[in-house]
Amino acid sequence: MNIDASYDLVVFGATGFVGKIVCGYLLDHASAMGDLKWAIAARSQTKLDSLKQSLGAAARDLPTLIADATDESTLIDLCHQTQVVISTVGPYALHGETLVKVCAETGTDYGDLTGEVQWVQQMIAKYEAIAQQSGARIVHCCGFDSIPSDLGVYYLQQQAKIQFGEPCIRVKMRVKAAQGGVSGGTAASGINLIQEAIANPDTKTALKNPYILCPNKTETPNHPPALIPVQADETFGEWITPFVMAGVNTPIVLRSNALQNWDYNKDFQYDEAMLSGEGIGGWFKAQSLQVGLNSLGIAAAIAPALLEKIIPAPGEGPTLEEQEKGFYDLRFWGKTASGKTIMTKVTGDRDPGYGSTAKILSQAGICLAKDLSEFEKQGGFWTPASLFGATLITRLTQYSGLTFAVLS
């Protein structure tokens, strides 16, 4: 941690689609942030000036820093000036490594929005020992991927221990409802991930392993696959279909369990899916959604150039109105070793990928800068639940439009 830094927080990639939303959120909530000292960073001063102008009078005195994701010297200079960097520069597998390396080396705390599990695995392997030595707390997946899932399980487990005196050894997350758009950056990350899997068979194999991020990669026998197929879910009384982000969220949740000394139990199992309804209508919807998901994967594999023509370009995404109309409702069911069950939910008041994600990332960065001392949590690669826990849940419910509640 850079105690003598000029800034508590720097938004890197501020001029990108998500970066702009993050900056707008931080400005709108300045009064609730107390004495937060923050700055914006990108590789173009012209774009930074344009961003400040678009944000209005409140951004007039907002400090700007010039740094390039490919220029290590500029990133070192940036890191020496701040305690925390939150990065929105993706695809991270293409543009993110140098900043992670520099943060690990300089002891600068770091958070991002990646959903690229194979890249997270590579960063842990390369830089965790360096981060542990320098004191840098590195935490990936600080957006809709994977904070609602990861903290949703954490919340359920805390409630189970309060009610039953024991954690749940089996947890299911089901997407009950959600609405939101797709940005060009997210689409580019997904296409890049599929291309990596095609080019490298080891990557393809690793992505099928839900324990890919666990320190000792200990597998629980018969653990459900990350992307579970269409089937009837007796617990929820509906048909379910694969949830595209389960391949990211499941490894994060399992790593959280490992980093918390297997607090959920060493035989803990977790899976995610989307609810599609009851009866023949629910079955048909589930099958249709799975066909659509498979078709996108095939298109990204064999005709990425064609797919890029019909998806948003990098820097584009849902409008402000679409973000504000978006929402999500996630349900969590857990069962303890003694057979007791609990149901909780997590909701968000904006579209998952952008409106809500920007607020979540912002509060994760502030939590790193303001709430966690270097003695509380030491350097290394963390997950949201293992690093932030209840502290971030409090911030998200107060400032980010999320709710965490027990249903039964």
C-alpha positions as CSV (number, residue, x, y, z in Angstrom):
1,M,0.0,0.0,0.0
2,N,1.4,3.4,-1.0
3,I,0.6,5.3,2.2
4,D,2.1,8.6,1.0
5,A,0.3,8.5,-2.4
6,S,-1.4,11.6,-3.7
7,Y,-4.6,9.7,-4.5
8,D,-6.7,7.1,-2.8
9,L,-8.0,5.8,-6.1
10,V,-7.3,6.1,-9.8
11,V,-9.8,5.0,-12.5
12,F,-7.6,3.5,-15.3
13,G,-9.3,3.4,-18.7
14,A,-11.6,6.3,-17.6
15,T,-12.4,7.2,-21.2
16,G,-13.8,3.8,-22.2
17,F,-17.4,2.8,-22.1
18,V,-17.5,1.4,-18.5
19,G,-14.8,3.9,-17.3
20,K,-17.1,6.8,-18.2
21,I,-20.0,5.3,-16.2
22,V,-17.7,4.7,-13.2
23,C,-16.5,8.4,-13.3
24,G,-20.1,9.7,-13.5
25,Y,-21.1,7.5,-10.5
26,L,-18.1,8.7,-8.4
27,L,-18.9,12.3,-9.2
28,D,-22.6,11.9,-8.5
29,H,-21.8,10.4,-5.1
30,A,-19.0,12.6,-4.1
31,S,-20.7,13.8,-1.0
32,A,-21.1,10.2,0.3
33,M,-17.4,9.4,-0.4
34,G,-16.2,11.8,2.3
35,D,-12.6,12.9,1.6
36,L,-11.9,10.5,-1.2
37,K,-9.1,11.7,-3.4
38,W,-9.3,10.3,-6.8
39,A,-8.1,10.8,-10.4
40,I,-8.8,9.6,-13.9
41,A,-6.2,8.0,-16.2
42,A,-6.0,7.0,-19.8
43,R,-3.5,7.2,-22.6
44,S,-4.9,10.3,-24.3
45,Q,-5.0,13.7,-22.7
46,T,-7.4,14.9,-25.4
47,K,-9.9,12.1,-24.5
48,L,-9.5,12.8,-20.8
49,D,-10.3,16.5,-21.3
50,S,-13.3,15.6,-23.4
51,L,-14.5,13.2,-20.7
52,K,-14.2,16.0,-18.1
53,Q,-16.2,18.3,-20.3
54,S,-18.9,15.8,-20.8
55,L,-19.1,15.2,-17.0
56,G,-19.9,18.9,-16.4
57,A,-18.8,21.4,-13.8
58,A,-18.3,18.9,-11.0
59,A,-15.4,17.4,-13.0
60,R,-13.6,20.7,-13.7
61,D,-10.9,20.1,-11.1
62,L,-10.7,16.3,-11.5
63,P,-7.0,15.4,-11.8
64,T,-5.9,13.5,-14.9
65,L,-3.0,11.1,-15.4
66,I,-1.5,9.8,-18.6
67,A,-0.7,6.1,-18.7
68,D,-0.7,3.4,-21.4
69,A,-1.5,-0.2,-20.8
70,T,1.5,-1.2,-22.9
71,D,4.0,1.2,-21.4
72,E,5.4,-0.1,-18.1
73,S,7.1,3.2,-17.2
74,T,3.9,5.2,-17.4
75,L,2.1,2.6,-15.3
76,I,4.9,2.6,-12.7
77,D,4.5,6.4,-12.4
78,L,0.7,6.0,-12.1
79,C,1.0,3.4,-9.3
80,H,3.5,5.5,-7.3
81,Q,0.7,8.2,-7.1
82,T,-2.1,6.1,-5.8
83,Q,-3.1,3.5,-3.2
84,V,-5.6,1.8,-5.5
85,V,-6.1,1.3,-9.2
86,I,-9.4,0.1,-10.6
87,S,-9.0,-0.9,-14.3
88,T,-11.7,-1.0,-16.9
89,V,-9.3,-1.7,-19.8
90,G,-10.2,-5.0,-21.5
91,P,-10.0,-7.6,-22.9
92,Y,-7.7,-8.1,-20.0
93,A,-6.0,-11.0,-21.6
94,L,-4.8,-8.7,-24.3
95,H,-4.3,-5.4,-22.4
96,G,-4.2,-6.2,-18.6
97,E,-1.1,-8.0,-17.6
98,T,1.4,-5.1,-17.5
99,L,-0.7,-3.2,-15.0
100,V,-1.2,-6.2,-12.8
101,K,2.6,-6.8,-12.8
102,V,3.3,-3.2,-11.9
103,C,0.8,-3.1,-9.1
104,A,2.1,-6.4,-7.7
105,E,5.7,-5.0,-7.8
106,T,4.9,-1.5,-6.4
107,G,2.5,-2.7,-3.6
108,T,-0.5,-0.9,-5.2
109,D,-3.9,-2.4,-4.6
110,Y,-5.8,-3.3,-7.7
111,G,-9.3,-4.3,-8.8
112,D,-10.9,-4.9,-12.3
113,L,-13.9,-6.2,-14.1
114,T,-12.4,-9.2,-15.9
115,G,-14.5,-12.3,-16.5
116,E,-11.5,-14.1,-18.2
117,V,-10.8,-17.0,-15.9
118,Q,-7.9,-18.3,-17.9
119,W,-6.2,-14.9,-17.6
120,V,-6.8,-14.7,-13.8
121,Q,-5.2,-18.1,-13.4
122,Q,-2.2,-16.9,-15.4
123,M,-1.9,-13.7,-13.3
124,I,-2.0,-15.7,-10.0
125,A,0.7,-18.1,-11.2
126,K,3.0,-15.3,-12.3
127,Y,2.5,-12.6,-9.7
128,E,1.0,-13.8,-6.5
129,A,4.3,-14.4,-4.7
130,I,5.4,-10.8,-5.8
131,A,2.1,-9.3,-4.5
132,Q,2.4,-11.2,-1.2
133,Q,5.9,-9.7,-0.7
134,S,5.0,-6.2,-1.7
135,G,1.6,-6.1,0.1
136,A,-0.5,-5.4,-3.0
137,R,-4.0,-6.8,-2.7
138,I,-5.1,-7.9,-6.2
139,V,-8.8,-8.7,-6.7
140,H,-10.2,-9.6,-10.0
141,C,-13.9,-9.9,-11.1
142,C,-15.3,-6.9,-9.2
143,G,-18.4,-6.3,-11.3
144,F,-21.5,-8.3,-11.9
145,D,-18.9,-11.0,-12.5
146,S,-18.5,-12.0,-9.8
147,I,-19.5,-9.9,-6.8
148,P,-23.3,-10.7,-6.6
149,S,-22.6,-14.4,-6.9
150,D,-19.5,-14.4,-4.6
151,L,-21.0,-12.1,-1.9
152,G,-24.4,-13.7,-2.4
153,V,-22.9,-17.1,-1.3
154,Y,-20.9,-15.4,1.5
155,Y,-24.2,-13.8,2.8
156,L,-26.1,-17.0,2.6
157,Q,-23.4,-18.9,4.5
158,Q,-23.3,-16.2,7.3
159,Q,-27.1,-16.4,7.6
160,A,-26.9,-20.2,7.7
161,K,-24.4,-20.2,10.5
162,I,-26.5,-17.7,12.4
163,Q,-29.7,-19.8,12.0
164,F,-28.3,-23.3,12.1
165,G,-24.9,-23.1,13.6
166,E,-23.4,-24.6,10.4
167,P,-22.6,-23.6,6.8
168,C,-24.3,-25.0,3.7
169,I,-22.3,-27.7,1.9
170,R,-24.5,-27.3,-1.2
171,V,-25.6,-24.0,-2.8
172,K,-27.4,-23.3,-6.0
173,M,-27.7,-19.8,-7.6
174,R,-30.5,-19.3,-10.0
175,V,-31.1,-16.2,-12.1
176,K,-34.8,-15.5,-11.6
177,A,-34.9,-12.4,-13.8
178,A,-32.5,-10.0,-15.4
179,Q,-32.5,-7.3,-18.1
180,G,-29.6,-5.5,-19.6
181,G,-27.5,-4.9,-22.8
182,V,-24.1,-5.9,-24.1
183,S,-21.1,-3.6,-24.7
184,G,-18.5,-4.0,-27.4
185,G,-15.8,-4.6,-24.7
186,T,-17.7,-7.5,-23.2
187,A,-18.3,-9.0,-26.6
188,A,-14.6,-8.6,-27.5
189,S,-13.5,-10.4,-24.3
190,G,-15.9,-13.3,-25.0
191,I,-14.6,-13.7,-28.6
192,N,-11.0,-13.6,-27.4
193,L,-11.6,-16.2,-24.7
194,I,-13.1,-18.6,-27.3
195,Q,-10.2,-17.9,-29.7
196,E,-7.7,-18.7,-26.9
197,A,-9.5,-22.0,-26.1
198,I,-9.4,-23.0,-29.8
199,A,-5.7,-22.1,-30.1
200,N,-4.7,-23.9,-26.9
201,P,-6.2,-27.2,-25.9
202,D,-4.8,-26.8,-22.4
203,T,-6.9,-23.6,-22.0
204,K,-10.0,-25.4,-23.2
205,T,-9.5,-28.2,-20.7
206,A,-8.7,-25.8,-17.8
207,L,-11.9,-23.8,-18.5
208,K,-14.0,-26.9,-17.9
209,N,-12.5,-27.3,-14.4
210,P,-14.5,-25.4,-11.8
211,Y,-11.5,-25.6,-9.5
212,I,-9.2,-23.8,-11.9
213,L,-8.6,-21.0,-9.4
214,C,-8.3,-23.0,-6.2
215,P,-4.8,-22.9,-4.7
216,N,-4.4,-26.7,-4.6
217,K,-7.1,-27.5,-7.2
218,T,-8.7,-30.1,-4.9
219,E,-11.8,-31.5,-6.6
220,T,-14.9,-32.5,-4.9
221,P,-16.3,-35.8,-6.3
222,N,-19.2,-35.3,-8.6
223,H,-19.1,-31.5,-8.5
224,P,-21.6,-30.1,-11.1
225,P,-20.1,-28.7,-14.3
226,A,-19.9,-24.9,-14.5
227,L,-22.3,-24.8,-17.4
228,I,-25.1,-27.3,-16.4
229,P,-27.4,-28.5,-19.2
230,V,-31.1,-28.0,-19.5
231,Q,-32.9,-29.9,-16.8
232,A,-35.8,-29.8,-14.4
233,D,-34.7,-28.3,-11.0
234,E,-36.9,-29.8,-8.3
235,T,-35.6,-27.3,-5.7
236,F,-37.0,-24.4,-7.6
237,G,-39.8,-26.2,-9.4
238,E,-38.8,-24.9,-12.8
239,W,-36.7,-25.8,-15.9
240,I,-33.2,-24.4,-15.9
241,T,-30.8,-23.5,-18.7
242,P,-27.1,-22.6,-18.7
243,F,-26.1,-19.2,-17.3
244,V,-23.3,-17.8,-19.5
245,M,-21.4,-16.2,-16.6
246,A,-21.4,-19.4,-14.5
247,G,-18.0,-20.3,-16.0
248,V,-16.6,-17.2,-14.3
249,N,-18.6,-17.1,-11.1
250,T,-18.3,-20.8,-10.1
251,P,-14.4,-20.8,-10.0
252,I,-14.5,-17.5,-8.0
253,V,-16.9,-18.9,-5.4
254,L,-14.9,-22.1,-5.0
255,R,-11.6,-20.0,-4.7
256,S,-13.3,-17.9,-2.0
257,N,-14.0,-21.1,0.0
258,A,-10.4,-22.2,-0.3
259,L,-9.0,-18.8,0.7
260,Q,-11.3,-18.8,3.7
261,N,-9.8,-22.0,4.9
262,W,-12.6,-24.1,3.5
263,D,-15.1,-22.2,5.7
264,Y,-18.0,-23.5,3.5
265,N,-16.7,-27.1,3.9
266,K,-14.1,-29.0,1.9
267,D,-16.9,-30.9,0.1
268,F,-18.8,-27.7,-0.8
269,Q,-20.6,-27.7,-4.1
270,Y,-21.9,-24.7,-6.1
271,D,-23.6,-24.2,-9.4
272,E,-25.5,-21.5,-11.3
273,A,-28.2,-21.5,-13.9
274,M,-31.1,-19.5,-15.3
275,L,-34.7,-20.2,-14.4
276,S,-36.9,-20.5,-17.5
277,G,-40.4,-21.4,-16.1
278,E,-42.6,-24.4,-15.5
279,G,-44.1,-27.0,-17.8
280,I,-43.7,-27.2,-21.6
281,G,-43.3,-23.5,-21.9
282,G,-40.4,-23.5,-19.5
283,W,-38.8,-26.4,-21.2
284,F,-39.1,-24.7,-24.6
285,K,-37.6,-21.5,-23.3
286,A,-34.7,-23.3,-21.7
287,Q,-33.9,-25.2,-24.9
288,S,-34.2,-22.0,-27.0
289,L,-31.8,-20.1,-24.7
290,Q,-29.3,-23.0,-24.8
291,V,-29.4,-23.1,-28.6
292,G,-28.9,-19.4,-28.7
293,L,-25.9,-19.6,-26.4
294,N,-24.4,-22.5,-28.4
295,S,-24.9,-20.6,-31.6
296,L,-23.0,-17.6,-30.3
297,G,-20.1,-19.8,-29.3
298,I,-20.0,-21.4,-32.7
299,A,-20.1,-18.0,-34.4
300,A,-17.3,-16.7,-32.2
301,A,-15.2,-19.8,-33.1
302,I,-15.7,-20.1,-36.8
303,A,-16.7,-16.6,-37.9
304,P,-15.6,-13.9,-35.4
305,A,-15.4,-11.2,-38.1
306,L,-19.0,-11.8,-39.0
307,L,-20.1,-11.8,-35.4
308,E,-18.3,-8.5,-34.8
309,K,-20.4,-6.9,-37.5
310,I,-23.6,-7.5,-35.6
311,I,-22.5,-6.8,-32.0
312,P,-21.6,-3.4,-30.5
313,A,-18.1,-2.1,-31.3
314,P,-15.6,-1.5,-28.5
315,G,-16.6,1.7,-26.7
316,E,-20.3,1.2,-27.4
317,G,-23.0,-0.3,-25.2
318,P,-26.5,0.2,-23.7
319,T,-27.8,3.7,-23.4
320,L,-28.3,5.5,-20.1
321,E,-32.0,4.8,-20.3
322,E,-31.4,1.1,-21.0
323,Q,-29.0,0.9,-18.0
324,E,-31.6,2.5,-15.7
325,K,-34.3,0.2,-16.9
326,G,-32.1,-2.8,-16.3
327,F,-32.2,-5.0,-13.1
328,Y,-31.4,-8.5,-11.8
329,D,-32.8,-10.8,-9.3
330,L,-30.7,-13.8,-8.1
331,R,-31.9,-16.5,-5.8
332,F,-29.6,-18.7,-3.6
333,W,-30.6,-22.0,-2.1
334,G,-28.4,-23.7,0.4
335,K,-28.5,-27.0,2.3
336,T,-26.4,-27.9,5.3
337,A,-24.8,-31.2,6.1
338,S,-27.6,-32.0,8.6
339,G,-30.3,-31.3,5.9
340,K,-31.5,-27.8,6.9
341,T,-32.2,-25.4,4.0
342,I,-32.2,-21.7,3.5
343,M,-33.2,-19.4,0.6
344,T,-31.8,-15.9,0.1
345,K,-31.7,-13.4,-2.7
346,V,-29.5,-10.6,-4.2
347,T,-31.0,-7.9,-6.4
348,G,-29.6,-5.0,-8.3
349,D,-31.3,-1.8,-9.6
350,R,-29.5,-1.3,-12.9
351,D,-28.5,-3.4,-15.9
352,P,-26.0,-6.1,-14.7
353,G,-23.1,-5.4,-17.0
354,Y,-22.8,-1.7,-16.9
355,G,-25.1,0.4,-14.7
356,S,-24.8,-1.9,-11.7
357,T,-21.2,-3.1,-12.5
358,A,-19.9,0.5,-12.5
359,K,-21.3,1.1,-9.0
360,I,-20.0,-2.2,-7.7
361,L,-16.5,-1.7,-9.0
362,S,-16.4,1.9,-7.6
363,Q,-17.4,0.7,-4.1
364,A,-14.9,-2.2,-4.2
365,G,-12.1,0.3,-5.0
366,I,-13.2,2.6,-2.2
367,C,-13.4,-0.3,0.2
368,L,-9.8,-1.2,-0.7
369,A,-8.7,2.4,-0.2
370,K,-10.7,3.3,2.9
371,D,-11.9,0.2,4.8
372,L,-9.1,-2.4,4.7
373,S,-5.8,-1.7,6.4
374,E,-2.6,-3.4,5.3
375,F,-2.6,-5.4,8.5
376,E,-6.2,-6.6,8.1
377,K,-5.6,-8.2,4.7
378,Q,-2.1,-8.9,3.5
379,G,-0.8,-8.9,-0.1
380,G,-1.8,-11.5,-2.6
381,F,-4.6,-12.4,-5.0
382,W,-8.0,-12.4,-3.4
383,T,-11.6,-12.9,-4.3
384,P,-14.3,-10.3,-3.5
385,A,-15.8,-12.5,-0.7
386,S,-12.5,-13.4,0.9
387,L,-11.1,-9.9,0.8
388,F,-14.2,-7.7,1.4
389,G,-16.8,-9.9,3.0
390,A,-19.6,-8.1,5.0
391,T,-17.8,-4.7,4.7
392,L,-18.5,-4.5,1.0
393,I,-22.0,-5.8,1.4
394,T,-22.7,-2.8,3.6
395,R,-21.3,-0.4,1.0
396,L,-23.3,-2.0,-1.8
397,T,-26.6,-1.8,0.0
398,Q,-26.0,1.8,1.1
399,Y,-24.6,3.2,-2.2
400,S,-25.0,0.8,-5.1
401,G,-28.6,-0.2,-5.2
402,L,-28.1,-3.9,-4.2
403,T,-30.2,-5.8,-1.7
404,F,-29.3,-8.9,0.3
405,A,-32.2,-10.7,2.0
406,V,-33.3,-14.0,3.6
407,L,-36.4,-15.4,2.0
408,S,-36.9,-18.5,4.0
